[in-house]
Amino acid sequence: MRIIVAIDIIGGKCVRLSRGDFNKKKVYNKDPLEFALQIEDNGINYLHLVDLEGARNKKIENIKVLEKIAWKTKLKIDFGGGLRSYEDLITVFNAGARQVTAGSIAVTDPHLFISWLTKLGQEKLILGADCIDRKVSTGGWLEKSDKEIISFISDYRSKGVKYTICTDIKKDGMLQGPSTALYKEILGAVKINLIASGGISSLKDIEDVREAGCEGVIIGKAVYEGKITLKELGKLC
């Protein structure tokens, strides 16, 4: 299972939100590159880089952070937040991303998302499937759709999507454990490479989602709060 550390960016700084609430923001590091170097130094290979401002404002806002990290490290970066056109994707790949995560467009403009999938191929595009009360949310989690999470993922799997990141927004940033039951339900219904995100607070949580069949797990706040160390994560890689 891939161990993936998250860096969420607002104003060029590493932050975390609680349940996606922009009013509950905490700055953990003013220099994302410094933290990315620590991730790499501990033997971790994967970084989930989220432009939270971009997601909220519906345009890329923190491309310079991606460029710096990609230039100074060998981390395999997937980038999300504010992607609205194929040109945006090319900009992000040229800046050093290995994969992109797109969620809002998959809800608001399915034809555009499928065109991206056709042009990029299934290895480069990750479906962002973030939900609250089993309904998919978009726009930096500020907008709730009527899309049910499992049927949403299943539909895109049938169209060629290989990877999806699923975050239960109620769990995100709360350090109260992941939505393991939901992940088991998804994987019982859909054969897809599922990346668990949200609520991870211990090594046991990581083991639980691995046993559930997840292909990857994203860890964020647990590292910032010292619940799990980068050294411990490195040993799992």
N, C-alpha and C positions, 0 to 999 in steps of 0.2 A: 504493500500500500504506500502510495506517495505521501510523504510528510511535507506539507506546504505551510509556510508562515505568511501571515497577512500583514501588509502595511496599508493602512487607510490614510489618505492624504486630504487635509484641508489647509489652505494657505501655505503649502510647501512643508507642512509638519506632520509627524506621525500622530494620529489621534485615534480614539475609539469612541463610538457612540453606544448608548444603551437602547436596545430595541429599535435602532435606526433613528432615534430622536436627535435631531441636530441641536436641540436645546440642551441635550445632556452629553456634551462633548468634553473629553478630557485629553489634553495634550501630553504625550508620553516622551516624545523626543523631537527636538527642533530640527534635527538633521537625519532624514530618512536614509541617506547614504551611510552614515555611521552605523545605524542599526542593520542595514543590509550587509555590511561588511562583517558584523558580528554573526549574522545568520550563516554566511558563507564560511567563516572561520571555524564554525562548529560542525561543519560537514553536511549542512543542509543544502539541497540543490534547488529547491523550488520556492518561488515567491509569488504570492497573489497580491498584486498592486492595484488598489482601488482609488480612483479619483472621485472622492465623494462630492466635491464641488462640481465636477463635471456631470455626475449623475443628477444632481439637483438642478443645475443650470442648463442641462441638455446640450452641453458642448464640452470638449476637452479643455481642462483648465491647468493641469499639472504635468504636461508633457516633459518639461525640463527635469522633473524628478526621475521619470523613467529613463531619460537619456543618461543622466548621471550614474544611476545604478547599473544600467546595462553596460556603460563604458568602463566602469571601475570594478565590476564583479563578473563572474561567470554564471550567476544565477539564471535559471530558466524561469523567465517571468511571464505570467499571464496578466493582462491589463484589462481593466474594465472601468466604465464610468464616462458617460457623455458621448459615446459613439453613435453617430447619427447618419453617416454616409460611408460609402466604400473608400472615399478619399481619406476619411478619418482612420480607417483600418490601415491603409497604406502608410499614413503618417506614424501610427503607433508601431507598426512592424519595422519601419525605417529607423525608429528611435530605439529599437532593440528588443521589443517583445517577441516571445516565441509563440504565444497564443493570445487570443482576445476572448473576453467574456462579454456576451451581449444578452441582455434580458428584456429591457423595455421595448426594443424594436421587434423582438420576437412576438410581443403582445400587440403592439400598435400597428406594425406593418409586416405581417408574416411573409409577404411576397419579397420584400426587401431582404429580410433575414435569410430566406431560402436562396436568394441570388448571391448573398455573401457566402453561404455554404457551398454553392456550386463553384464559385470563383476561387475560394480559399482551400476547399477540401476539409474533410471532417477532422483532421488532426490539428488544425489551427483555430477552429471556432468552437468555443464552449457555450452551451446554452445556460444562461443564468435563470434559475427557477427559484426565486425567493418568494416565500409565502407567509401569510398570516391567516390563521383559521382555515387553512387549506386552500386559500385563494391567492393567486399570483399577484405580487405587487410590483410596481414599476416606478420610474422617476426618483431613484434614490429612496425607494420604499415609502414615498409620500403619496402614491396613488394606488388604489386597490382596484383590481380588475375582477371580472366574473369568471375567470379561467380557473378550473379546478386543477390542483397541482399534478395529480397522477395522469389525468387525461391530457394535460398540457405537455408533459414530458413524453408520454406515449405517442402523441401525435407527431412530435418532432423527431422521435426515434424512427418512426416509420418513414420519415422524409430524409433520413440519412445522418442525423446528429449522433455522434459517438460519445461525447462527454457532456455532463451537466453538473453544475454546482447547485445544490439545493440548500438554502438557508431558511430555517424556521425563525422568522423575525422576532417572535416572542422570546426565543432562546438567546438571540444574539447579544453578546456583551453582558449576559447575566451570570455567567459562570455557574450555572445550575444543571449542567449536563446537556447533551445533544438530543435531537429528536430521533433516537435510534429506532423506535417503533415505526415512525413514518418512513425511514429509510428502508427498513425491512419490507414494508408494504409496497413501496415503489419498486424495489428490486424483485419482489414477488410477482409484479405485474409487467415489468419492462426489463428487457435485457439491455443495460446501458452502463457505461462507466460513470458511476455516481461518486461525486466528491461531496463529502459531508462538511457542513459549515454552520457555526453557531452553537454556543453553549459549552464547548469543550473546556473542561476545568481540571482534568487530571489525566494521568497516563492510562488509568482504567477506562476513561471515556474513549480514548483513542483505540484501545483494544476492543471495546464494545462495537464501535462503528466498523472496525476491521472485520470482526466476526459477523457483522450484519451483511458484509459483502461489498463494502464501499471500496472504490479504486483509489481514493485519496481522501485526505482530511486536512482541513484548514484550521490552523490554530492562531489566534490573535491575542485577545485580552489576557488569556491565561499566562502567556509569556510576559507581557508587560507588567502584570500584577505579581509575578514571581510564583505562580501556582505550578508552572512547568518551566524548567530551564531549557535554554537552547542546547546545552550540553546533553541533557536527557533526550531531547528530540533528535540530536545528531546520532545518538546510539541506535535509534530506530531506523536510520536511513541505510 
